[in-house]
Each structure stands twice: as C-alpha cells, then as structure tokens.
Amino acid sequence: MFEFHILTLGRFSRNRFWGELETQAYRDALCTTALIKGKQHILTDPSLPPGEMAKVLFDRSGLRPGAIGAVFITHHHGDHFVGLELFEKARWYMGALELAAMKESQDARTRELAGNIIPLEQGVLEGIEPFPLPGHTSGSMGLLFESPDGRVIVSGDAVMSRDFFRHEAAYFNAVDPEQSRRSIRKIAESADIVVPGHDNYFIVHRENAGN
C-alpha cells in the first residue's frame, strides 16, 4: 500500500479542448511530478531544475533528495527528466524500449543520463507494477500501485489531462494515436485514480459501476 503526492502540477503547451490550435505553442510545458511514498520513496518525472526540484520536494513532502530511493521516468521527452541529476543517490528507472530510444538521442546530456538508467522490470520495485502504455511514444510506461483510495496509475503522457482521458485523445505529438487510445482504455479498465502527464490527478468514473 502506497500514498502518493503531487509535487509539481503540470501544464502543456496547447490544449485542443480549450479551443487552441495544435500547430502552435501557447505556453511553456511542465510535466506533473509525483511522489510515491512507501518503504522506498519513488519520485516520477522530475520536472524542475535541481535547485527548484529540491525546494518543491521539501515544501510538499518534508523530504530531502537523499530520501528518494528510486526515480522513474515515464518516457524519453526532455521535460520529464529536467532535474534527474538531483537524485544522484537514487536508482533511475525507465522502460527498456524507451531507454533504448533515449540512448539514441542527438543531445549529449540525454545520452549521458541514459547510460545511468536501469531498465525497469516486473518485481524490481516491490508492490509497483510496470504498466506499458505505448502510443505517445513507442515505449511509454506508467506505474500502477495500490493506495488507500484505490488503484493509482502514474501515466505520463499516455494521458495528458482529464479531458484527454474522457475523449480517449492522443496529444498532437503522439507517435501512434490509435495505440494511444488503446492505452487510455487499458488505464480505464485497470485504475481508479490517474496521475496524468500534465495535469492534476483525477478519479476514473465508470459508467457501468455497480451494475
């Protein structure tokens, strides 16, 4: 059983559900960073530069960076590992397919970081289920776990926000929109609470609940 806390509340550059065009950016993107608290504290998608990330971690949880045992990155887009170097004492994880893509990056820092990331396999994080969610990228992966309020999934950009979830919609830069829709349906069948890639968490409301 784990508790989770939102450290940074994400936003994204364009939102079709607000009537915005997908051909231009309206704001800077920031991904949602979550903390999963248990015997080992796990941080997902560190979205701020190290100094800011350390302050937000302390302000939102009372923890220092050394208390984080593992960092999980949902996919290889750069806004999801801005502050990764802060957690030098933690183990860094990512899905194997996504890690392979990260190692092919044209960016030197990204390739260097990828060399220190471990492919996440089932059973490595006790009580946490690696949850493949292809579509946004080919190897996107979330984390599924039990909380006092139900089954929680940290989805990364497989789900951008509640609106994207409700409409089973992929973001404009998804590599495979149809696969994205299938991943969203998979989440809807498996989780009670979703921590999306760029918004606050929300509860999954099932139309046939109780039937």
C-alpha positions, -999 to 999 in steps of 0.1 A, spaced: 0 0 0 14 34 -10 5 70 -6 10 95 -35 16 132 -35 16 157 -64 48 177 -62 45 198 -94 12 204 -111 18 201 -148 6 222 -178 11 217 -215 18 240 -244 -15 236 -263 -49 222 -255 -74 214 -282 -102 212 -255 -97 249 -248 -101 257 -285 -63 261 -290 -46 252 -323 -23 222 -323 1 239 -347 14 265 -321 25 266 -285 6 290 -262 27 283 -230 58 265 -217 52 229 -209 58 214 -174 51 178 -166 35 166 -134 59 152 -108 46 127 -83 60 112 -51 50 76 -43 57 70 -5 63 36 9 92 16 23 111 31 -6 101 65 -18 98 68 -56 97 100 -75 83 101 -110 93 125 -139 114 152 -121 102 183 -140 122 212 -125 159 221 -124 177 205 -94 176 235 -71 139 242 -77 131 204 -75 148 201 -41 128 230 -27 95 217 -41 102 182 -28 108 196 7 79 220 6 55 194 -5 67 163 15 93 174 40 118 151 23 153 158 11 167 144 -22 187 117 -3 154 102 9 144 92 -26 153 56 -33 142 55 -69 133 78 -98 111 66 -126 109 83 -160 78 75 -180 93 83 -214 123 100 -230 109 135 -237 132 160 -220 106 178 -199 102 146 -179 138 144 -165 148 181 -161 160 176 -125 172 140 -127 208 147 -116 195 160 -82 188 124 -72 223 110 -75 218 86 -46 187 70 -61 184 43 -87 170 56 -120 145 35 -140 127 36 -173 110 11 -196 136 -9 -217 122 1 -251 120 38 -241 155 37 -227 168 23 -260 153 53 -277 168 77 -252 203 63 -258 199 73 -295 192 110 -286 211 137 -305 215 155 -272 247 147 -253 233 152 -218 204 129 -226 227 102 -238 249 105 -208 219 103 -184 206 73 -203 238 54 -196 229 55 -159 193 45 -162 182 9 -154 155 -9 -175 125 -14 -152 114 -50 -149 85 -66 -130 93 -71 -94 121 -46 -91 100 -20 -73 82 -40 -47 44 -35 -49 47 -14 -80 36 -28 -114 53 -15 -145 25 -7 -169 34 -4 -207 14 25 -223 26 28 -259 12 55 -282 26 88 -270 60 72 -276 66 36 -286 79 27 -251 60 49 -228 54 32 -194 34 40 -163 34 27 -127 3 10 -112 0 6 -74 -25 3 -46 -33 33 -24 -58 37 5 -81 53 -21 -79 27 -48 -56 16 -76 -35 45 -89 -16 48 -122 10 74 -129 5 75 -167 30 100 -180 18 115 -213 -3 84 -222 -29 107 -206 -23 144 -208 -53 155 -187 -88 145 -176 -102 159 -209 -78 138 -230 -88 107 -209 -125 113 -213 -122 117 -251 -96 89 -255 -75 115 -272 -38 115 -281 -17 146 -278 -6 163 -310 29 147 -309 19 111 -303 37 86 -325 6 64 -328 -28 80 -319 -47 47 -322 -23 30 -299 -27 59 -275 -65 53 -275 -59 17 -267 -36 26 -238 -62 50 -224 -88 23 -225 -64 0 -207 -60 25 -180 -97 30 -176 -101 -8 -171 -72 -10 -146 -71 21 -123 -93 41 -100 -71 72 -100 -50 86 -128 -20 109 -123 -17 123 -158 14 137 -175 5 174 -174 -24 180 -150 -37 171 -116 -48 136 -106 -84 126 -112 -108 98 -103 -119 73 -130 -157 73 -132 -170 41 -148 -204 43 -165 -213 8 -155 -200 9 -119 -223 -11 -96 -240 -29 -125 
